[in-house]
């Protein structure tokens, strides 16, 4: 049950892959004058940067690696606090912790993205960064977030792992904050199985992110020469096979988003005036449209609906909800003023209330882990969309009768 890009893998991906396979050169580095070296990763970085309107892009091995590269580039480390929503995939939090910093959980609002009003309440003298997560492809309220960041002198890392290609007020996500991190996992908008990328408009941040992902090397080497290493780094490099698929998928991104938005609008039209249910707030019409989130009047109605369609409320959608992250709930951090940062179930009552009465209907991402095992996919016909819409309306009539 993949994301929309996986449904559209075809001749374009095969062509790019065969270029690499027939060359026999799978490593991302090589001699520029070597005809076997296809430079697919480098080409992908250039094309995704251009698509996003960013000056720089670093391809990495995962979305988690992209987040860690951005945190390191921004020098986020021990003792620093990063404000992040309690509704996100666990990688947002684990990347902060593995960078030595402390995640500070904030509430979401009915857009299912971080609540700017709660960000302000969570700022302390240790706060260094805000990590808005464009959850389920819906842009966070970036104008408010950037204003808070300017007011308190904070950096902003956009977690765009579920939102490749989406925009907010005319700007592509990932280019509004200081850095943006993306994922190419199988469940994302476009995919190469796994992989990720970091974008930025700041040359120094690009240089540091590149160095972290490649044992400290400065960009933009193409061979394996020694020297010009600026920081201690790791190996999060993308290989040429992954880069080939990512390149072909990037070229399909606009087509994917246009198709999903069209199908989502058709399903929403089918559900117009359905009693007992509304939709989450969308912060910009140029969202990814990978999912349709239904908000019910109460928890009980949401659970009854879920039972009818074989779905769970978002409160039970696995490691996307802080309450379900047992490895996080076991952690405590000693703060410099003698206080303790600890994570408890139900510490975010507003978030809990929203997620308990929310259910995802798949549009492009079909993923039980997101609570989106029921709905349509990018290949669904108008007739199939109408059937799903009629079924949802009939179920709501039964529940409310």
C-alpha positions as CSV (number, residue, x, y, z in Angstrom):
1,X,0.0,0.0,0.0
2,X,2.2,2.8,-1.3
3,X,2.2,6.5,-2.0
4,X,1.0,7.9,-5.3
5,X,4.5,7.9,-7.0
6,X,4.8,4.2,-6.5
7,X,1.6,3.6,-8.5
8,X,3.1,5.5,-11.5
9,X,6.5,3.7,-11.8
10,X,6.9,2.9,-15.4
11,X,9.1,3.3,-18.5
12,X,10.6,6.6,-17.3
13,X,12.1,5.1,-14.2
14,X,13.1,2.0,-16.1
15,X,15.0,4.1,-18.6
16,X,16.9,6.0,-15.9
17,X,17.7,2.8,-14.1
18,X,18.9,1.0,-17.2
19,X,21.3,3.9,-17.9
20,X,22.9,3.2,-14.6
21,X,22.7,-0.6,-14.7
22,X,24.2,-0.8,-18.2
23,X,27.0,1.5,-17.2
24,X,27.9,-0.7,-14.2
25,X,28.6,2.4,-12.2
26,X,26.4,2.6,-9.1
27,X,28.4,4.9,-6.8
28,X,27.3,8.6,-6.7
29,X,30.9,9.7,-7.3
30,X,33.2,9.1,-10.3
31,X,35.4,10.8,-12.8
32,X,33.6,13.4,-15.0
33,X,35.4,12.2,-18.1
34,X,34.3,8.6,-17.4
35,X,31.5,7.7,-19.9
36,X,30.2,5.1,-17.5
37,X,29.5,7.7,-14.8
38,X,25.9,8.8,-15.4
39,X,25.7,11.4,-12.6
40,X,22.1,10.7,-11.8
41,X,22.3,11.8,-8.2
42,X,23.9,15.1,-9.1
43,X,21.3,15.6,-11.9
44,X,18.5,14.9,-9.4
45,X,19.9,17.4,-6.9
46,X,20.0,20.1,-9.6
47,X,16.5,19.3,-10.9
48,X,14.9,19.1,-7.5
49,X,16.5,22.4,-6.4
50,X,15.3,24.1,-9.6
51,X,11.8,22.6,-9.1
52,X,11.6,23.9,-5.5
53,X,13.1,27.3,-6.3
54,X,16.0,26.6,-4.0
55,X,19.6,27.4,-4.7
56,X,20.9,24.1,-3.3
57,X,19.9,20.5,-2.7
58,X,21.7,17.6,-1.1
59,X,20.4,14.1,-1.8
60,X,20.6,11.7,1.2
61,X,19.7,8.2,2.1
62,X,16.5,8.9,4.0
63,X,14.1,11.6,5.2
64,X,15.5,11.0,8.7
65,X,19.0,11.7,7.3
66,X,17.7,14.8,5.7
67,X,16.4,16.1,9.1
68,X,19.6,15.2,10.8
69,X,21.7,16.9,8.1
70,X,19.6,20.1,8.5
71,X,19.9,20.1,12.3
72,X,23.6,19.6,12.1
73,X,24.0,22.3,9.4
74,X,22.2,24.7,11.7
75,X,24.4,23.7,14.6
76,X,21.5,22.4,16.7
77,X,22.9,20.3,19.5
78,X,23.2,19.5,23.2
79,X,21.0,21.7,25.4
80,X,19.1,23.2,22.5
81,X,15.3,22.9,22.4
82,X,13.4,22.4,19.2
83,X,9.7,22.9,19.1
84,X,7.9,20.2,17.1
85,X,4.2,19.1,16.9
86,X,3.0,16.0,18.8
87,X,1.4,14.7,15.6
88,X,4.2,13.8,13.2
89,X,6.2,10.7,12.3
90,X,8.6,9.6,15.0
91,X,11.6,10.6,12.7
92,X,11.0,14.3,13.4
93,X,11.6,13.6,17.1
94,X,14.3,11.0,16.8
95,X,16.4,13.2,14.5
96,X,16.3,16.0,17.2
97,X,17.2,13.6,20.0
98,X,20.0,11.9,18.0
99,X,21.4,15.4,17.3
100,X,21.7,15.9,21.0
101,X,18.9,18.4,21.3
102,X,15.6,18.2,23.1
103,X,12.2,18.0,21.3
104,X,9.5,20.2,22.9
105,X,6.1,19.0,21.9
106,X,3.5,21.5,20.8
107,X,-0.2,21.2,20.0
108,X,-1.7,21.0,16.6
109,X,-4.9,22.7,15.4
110,X,-7.6,21.5,13.0
111,X,-5.2,21.8,10.1
112,X,-3.4,18.9,11.8
113,X,-0.2,21.0,11.7
114,X,1.5,22.8,14.5
115,X,-0.5,25.5,16.3
116,X,1.4,28.8,16.1
117,X,-0.3,30.0,19.3
118,X,1.1,27.1,21.2
119,X,4.6,27.6,19.7
120,X,4.8,30.9,21.6
121,X,3.8,29.2,24.9
122,X,6.6,26.7,24.5
123,X,9.5,29.1,23.9
124,X,12.2,29.1,26.7
125,X,15.7,30.5,27.0
126,X,16.9,27.2,25.5
127,X,14.8,27.3,22.4
128,X,16.9,27.4,19.2
129,X,14.6,26.1,16.5
130,X,11.0,25.4,15.3
131,X,10.3,22.3,13.2
132,X,6.9,22.7,11.5
133,X,5.8,19.5,10.0
134,X,3.7,19.8,6.8
135,X,1.6,16.8,8.0
136,X,-0.3,14.7,5.4
137,X,0.8,17.2,2.7
138,X,-0.9,20.2,4.3
139,X,1.3,23.3,4.6
140,X,1.8,24.6,8.1
141,X,1.0,28.3,8.7
142,X,4.4,29.5,7.7
143,X,3.8,33.2,7.7
144,X,2.9,33.1,11.4
145,X,5.7,30.7,12.2
146,X,8.3,32.8,10.4
147,X,7.1,35.9,12.3
148,X,7.6,34.1,15.6
149,X,11.0,32.9,14.5
150,X,12.1,36.4,13.6
151,X,10.7,37.8,16.9
152,X,12.5,35.3,19.0
153,X,15.6,34.9,16.8
154,X,15.0,31.2,16.1
155,X,15.8,29.0,13.1
156,X,13.1,27.1,11.2
157,X,13.5,23.6,9.7
158,X,10.6,22.6,7.5
159,X,9.8,18.9,7.8
160,X,8.4,18.4,4.3
161,X,8.8,14.6,4.3
162,X,5.1,14.1,3.5
163,X,4.7,17.3,1.4
164,X,7.0,17.2,-1.7
165,X,5.8,19.7,-4.2
166,X,3.3,21.5,-2.1
167,X,3.3,25.3,-1.8
168,X,2.3,28.0,0.7
169,X,1.3,31.4,-0.5
170,X,3.2,31.0,-3.8
171,X,6.4,29.5,-2.4
172,X,7.4,25.8,-2.5
173,X,7.6,24.2,0.9
174,X,11.1,23.8,2.1
175,X,12.2,27.2,0.9
176,X,10.4,29.3,3.4
177,X,12.3,28.3,6.5
178,X,16.1,28.2,6.8
179,X,16.2,24.6,5.5
180,X,13.7,22.0,4.3
181,X,13.9,18.2,4.6
182,X,12.1,15.7,2.3
183,X,11.6,11.9,2.1
184,X,11.5,9.5,-0.8
185,X,10.1,6.6,1.2
186,X,7.7,4.2,-0.4
187,X,4.7,5.9,1.2
188,X,5.6,9.5,0.2
189,X,4.3,11.6,-2.7
190,X,7.2,10.6,-4.9
191,X,9.4,7.6,-4.1
192,X,12.6,5.8,-4.8
193,X,11.9,3.2,-2.2
194,X,13.9,5.2,0.4
195,X,16.0,8.3,0.2
196,X,15.6,12.0,1.0
197,X,16.9,15.5,0.2
198,X,17.7,18.8,2.0
199,X,17.1,22.2,0.3
200,X,18.3,25.6,1.3
201,X,19.1,29.0,-0.1
202,X,22.1,29.5,2.2
203,X,25.5,28.5,0.8
204,X,27.1,27.9,4.2
205,X,24.2,25.7,5.4
206,X,24.4,23.7,2.1
207,X,28.1,23.2,2.6
208,X,27.5,22.0,6.2
209,X,24.6,19.7,5.3
210,X,26.7,18.2,2.4
211,X,29.6,17.7,4.8
212,X,27.5,15.9,7.4
213,X,26.0,13.5,4.8
214,X,29.4,12.7,3.4
215,X,32.1,12.3,6.0
216,X,32.8,16.0,6.3
217,X,33.6,16.7,2.6
218,X,32.8,20.1,1.1
219,X,30.7,20.2,-2.0
220,X,30.7,19.5,-4.8
221,X,33.2,16.7,-5.3
222,X,32.5,14.2,-8.0
223,X,35.4,11.8,-7.3
224,X,36.7,10.2,-4.2
225,X,39.6,12.5,-3.7
226,X,40.8,13.2,-0.1
227,X,40.8,16.7,1.4
228,X,38.6,19.8,1.9
229,X,36.7,18.2,4.9
230,X,35.1,20.8,7.1
231,X,33.3,18.9,9.9
232,X,32.9,15.4,11.3
233,X,30.2,13.8,9.2
234,X,28.5,10.5,8.5
235,X,27.7,8.4,5.4
236,X,24.2,9.2,4.3
237,X,25.0,9.3,0.6
238,X,22.5,8.4,-2.1
239,X,23.6,5.9,-4.8
240,X,23.1,6.2,-8.5
241,X,20.2,3.6,-8.7
242,X,18.2,5.5,-6.1
243,X,19.1,8.8,-7.8
244,X,17.9,7.5,-11.2
245,X,14.4,6.6,-9.8
246,X,14.2,9.9,-7.8
247,X,15.0,11.8,-11.0
248,X,12.3,10.2,-13.0
249,X,9.8,10.7,-10.2
250,X,10.6,14.3,-9.7
251,X,9.7,14.9,-13.4
252,X,6.2,13.4,-12.6
253,X,5.6,15.5,-9.5
254,X,3.4,18.2,-11.0
255,X,1.3,15.6,-12.8
256,X,0.9,13.6,-9.6
257,X,-0.2,16.7,-7.6
258,X,-2.6,17.9,-10.3
259,X,-4.2,14.4,-10.4
260,X,-4.6,14.1,-6.7
261,X,-6.1,17.6,-6.2
262,X,-8.6,16.8,-8.9
263,X,-9.6,13.5,-7.4
264,X,-9.8,14.9,-3.9
265,X,-12.0,17.8,-5.0
266,X,-14.3,15.3,-6.7
267,X,-14.6,13.2,-3.5
268,X,-15.2,16.3,-1.4
269,X,-18.0,17.3,-3.7
270,X,-19.6,13.9,-3.3
271,X,-19.5,14.5,0.5
272,X,-20.9,18.0,0.5
273,X,-23.4,18.6,3.2
274,X,-22.9,15.3,4.8
275,X,-24.2,15.6,8.4
276,X,-21.9,15.0,11.4
277,X,-18.6,15.4,9.6
278,X,-16.4,18.3,8.3
279,X,-13.0,18.4,6.8
280,X,-9.7,19.5,8.3
281,X,-8.6,23.0,7.6
282,X,-6.3,23.3,4.5
283,X,-3.8,26.1,4.9
284,X,-3.2,26.5,1.1
285,X,-5.1,25.0,-1.9
286,X,-1.7,24.0,-3.3
287,X,-1.4,21.2,-0.7
288,X,-0.4,17.7,-1.8
289,X,-4.0,16.3,-1.6
290,X,-2.7,12.9,-0.7
291,X,-5.3,12.4,2.0
292,X,-8.8,13.6,2.9
293,X,-9.2,14.0,6.7
294,X,-12.7,13.8,8.1
295,X,-13.3,15.5,11.4
296,X,-16.4,14.1,13.3
297,X,-18.5,15.9,15.9
298,X,-17.2,13.6,18.6
299,X,-14.9,10.7,19.4
300,X,-17.8,8.2,19.5
301,X,-19.1,9.0,16.0
302,X,-15.5,8.8,14.6
303,X,-15.0,5.3,16.2
304,X,-18.3,4.0,14.8
305,X,-17.4,5.3,11.4
306,X,-14.0,3.7,11.6
307,X,-15.5,0.3,12.5
308,X,-17.7,0.5,9.4
309,X,-14.9,1.1,7.0
310,X,-12.1,-0.8,8.8
311,X,-10.2,2.2,9.8
312,X,-8.9,3.7,13.0
313,X,-9.1,7.2,14.3
314,X,-5.8,9.2,14.0
315,X,-5.3,8.8,17.7
316,X,-4.4,5.2,17.0
317,X,-2.3,5.7,13.9
318,X,0.9,4.3,15.3
319,X,4.2,6.2,15.5
320,X,2.6,9.4,14.1
321,X,1.1,10.2,17.5
322,X,3.3,11.1,20.5
323,X,1.0,9.0,22.8
324,X,2.0,5.9,20.9
325,X,5.8,6.4,20.9
326,X,6.8,4.2,23.7
327,X,10.5,4.9,23.2
328,X,9.8,8.6,23.6
329,X,7.6,8.2,26.7
330,X,10.4,6.5,28.5
331,X,12.8,9.5,28.0
332,X,13.7,12.3,30.5
333,X,16.1,15.2,30.0
334,X,17.7,17.1,32.8
335,X,17.6,20.8,31.9
336,X,20.2,23.4,33.0
337,X,17.9,25.0,35.6
338,X,17.2,21.8,37.5
339,X,13.9,21.1,35.7
340,X,13.2,17.9,33.9
341,X,11.8,17.5,30.4
342,X,9.6,14.4,30.3
343,X,7.0,13.1,27.9
344,X,3.7,11.8,29.2
345,X,0.6,10.4,27.6
346,X,-2.1,13.0,27.1
347,X,0.2,16.0,27.7
348,X,-1.3,17.7,24.6
349,X,-5.1,17.7,25.3
350,X,-6.0,19.8,22.2
351,X,-4.0,17.4,19.9
352,X,-5.6,14.4,21.6
353,X,-9.1,15.8,21.1
354,X,-8.6,16.5,17.4
355,X,-7.0,13.1,16.7
356,X,-9.6,11.1,18.6
357,X,-12.3,12.4,16.2
358,X,-10.4,12.4,13.0
359,X,-10.1,9.7,10.3
360,X,-8.1,9.7,7.1
361,X,-9.5,8.7,3.7
362,X,-6.9,7.8,1.2
363,X,-6.6,9.9,-2.0
364,X,-3.0,9.1,-3.0
365,X,-1.3,7.7,0.1
366,X,-2.8,4.3,1.0
367,X,-1.3,3.6,4.4
368,X,-2.9,1.8,7.4
369,X,-0.1,3.3,9.5
370,X,-1.6,6.8,8.9
371,X,-5.1,5.5,9.5
372,X,-5.7,5.7,5.7
373,X,-6.5,2.1,4.6
374,X,-9.9,3.1,3.2
375,X,-10.6,5.4,0.2
376,X,-9.2,5.8,-3.3
377,X,-5.8,6.0,-5.0
378,X,-4.3,8.0,-7.8
379,X,-5.6,5.5,-10.4
380,X,-9.2,5.5,-9.1
381,X,-11.9,6.3,-11.7
382,X,-14.7,8.8,-11.3
383,X,-17.0,5.9,-10.8
384,X,-14.9,4.5,-8.0
385,X,-14.7,7.9,-6.4
386,X,-18.5,8.2,-6.5
387,X,-18.9,4.7,-4.9
388,X,-16.6,5.7,-2.0
389,X,-18.5,9.0,-1.5
390,X,-21.9,7.3,-1.6
391,X,-20.7,4.7,0.9
392,X,-19.4,7.4,3.4
393,X,-22.7,9.2,3.2
394,X,-24.7,6.1,3.7
395,X,-22.6,5.1,6.7
396,X,-23.1,8.5,8.3
397,X,-26.9,8.2,7.8
398,X,-26.8,4.9,9.6
399,X,-24.7,6.2,12.5
400,X,-26.8,9.3,13.0
401,X,-30.2,7.7,12.6
